[in-house]
Amino acid sequence: MQKNRRNFLKNASAAAFAAPAIVAVSSLEARAQAPIKWRMQALWGGGTTPMKYEEKFAARVTELTGGSLEIKAFAGGQIVPNAQAFDAVRGGAFQMMKTFDGYTAGKIPAHGFSSTVPFGFPQADMYEAWFYNAGGLELARKSYASAGLTYVAPTVYGEEPIHSKKPIRKIADMKGLKGRFVGLASAVMSEFGVSVSPLPTSEVYSALDKGLIDFADRGDVKANYEEGLQEVAKYLILPGVHQPTTATSYVANTKAYGQLNDQQKAALAVAAREVSGALRQDIMVSNAEYLGKFKDAGVEIISLDPQDVADNRAIAVKAWEKATKGDKLALEMMNSQKVLMQQFGLL
């Protein structure tokens, strides 16, 4: 009995010393399992189709990481004005933005080529192939690295139409008109004799309504109908030569991105590519329906002659070259795209 009593006391004493260690390990595990929480500001208004896809992106990241990374998606301007998002993410005010590189093409010439190429790739799959199969993704990342930002992935979709108060039946008809364009499109349209105003997206409707501009780029067909452009511009021109394919981008604060594990980084990349295809297909399906709505609203749909577009591509190429401003990275981007366009038979 004395021996058993001694063994019992010995084991009880050992258990007493072990208990705090178990509690400590459990506490560490709890802290390790606490989700990383990010905020992301998108470009779009709340409730719009593109914004719904940003919310799907955030939900998919949470799913793929088993809840270890949570992203709360905010609509454009909800945290800071869109024009301030670049500096806000760089400064760590929030961790990620969905942006259009063309907005910063004036300061970073390479961004003109990672957002859209006027008179360039006529199909979204071609442009997406440049990012994923011809080195474009790595070049885009270089363009943000010095700013303390990490380019995660693009969302690539098709053309954005031109809405005009005046009929434009050939490229030459654009000469002398006043138009709203941004990024590389500004340089290219200027080459065709357009007086360009780089107005914010939010001002396109009122600028057309007041006659401050004759024609404009804004968004995809559905988004523009939802904005009411059929009320202020009675001509819709396709293809949107200024933006035949479009890439918006997920960009993160580099310090915050560096704190993610490999699974979380992979989840961002996978979710981004899934959203890219899903949004593109949504736009493809809705285009026919909303072009019909534009017609019903009295808007004339004008289709430019493909040969006219091809014949004027050489002028656009000269504008691309000028827009690089001799910047090494911009030239590298442009030249890699030209090689791919040659393979596709466009140049």
C-alpha positions, 0 to 999 in steps of 0.5 A: 500500500505504501509503495502504491501510495508513493507511485500515486503521489509521484504521478500526480506531481508529474501531472501537475508540472505537465499541465501548464505546458499543455495549456501553453501549447494550446494557447500557442496553437490558438494564436497560430490558428487565428486568421490573417485578416486583410482589407481590399478596396476594389474599383467598382461600385457596390452591388455591380457585377464586377464587385460581386466577383471581387466578393467571390474572390475574397470568399474563395481565398477563405475557402482555399486557405481553410479560413486562415486568410480572410479578405474583406472586399470594399467597393471603390472609394469606400476606404479612400478615393480610388486615386489614393489607393496606390499610396494607401496600400503602399503605406499599409492603410489596407493590404490589397487593392484591385486597380487598373494599371492604366491609371498610373501609366503617367508615372510608371510607363510600363503600366500602359502595357499591363492594363490594355493595348489599344489596337493590340490583342483582340481576344482576352485569351491572347492577352491572358496568354501574355501574362501567363505564358510569355513572361508578362506576369513577371514583368508586371511584378517588376513594375510594382516592386520598387514601390513596396507593392506586389502584383499578385495576378490580373483579371482579364476580360474583353473589349470595352465599347466606345460610346459617342454622341456622333457617328464614328464609322471609320477610324478617321472619323475620330480626328478632331473629336473630344474623347475620354480615355486613360492610360496607353489609350490616351497616347494612342487616341491622341495619335489619331487626332483626338483631343483627350481628357483623362476624366475619372470614370465617375464623370463620364456620364455627366461629361457626355451629357453636358457635351464636354466630350464627344465620345468616351471609354468607360466600362463593359457593355453591361456596366455602361448600360447600368450607368445609363450611357444610352441616355447621353450617347446614341452611338455605340462603336465596336470593336473598342479599338482603344481597349480591345482587351482589358486587365485589372490587377490585384496588388498587395502591400509587399510586407503584408504579402511576405507574411503569408505562407505558401498556401495562402499565396497560392490561394490568392493566385488560384482565386484570382485566375478563377475569377478572371475566367468567371467574370470574362464569361459573365461579360460574354454572356451578358453582352448580347443581352445588353447590346439588345437593350441599347438598341431598344433604347434607340442607340445605333450599334456601329461595327468598324471594318476589321480591315480599317482597324488592321490598317491603322494598327501601324499608327498605334504601334508608333504611339506605343513606342512613344508612350514607353518614354524610353523606359527600360521595363516599358520597352521590354513589355512592349517588345514581348507583346509585339513578339506574341502579336507577330506569332498571332499574325496581328503584326 
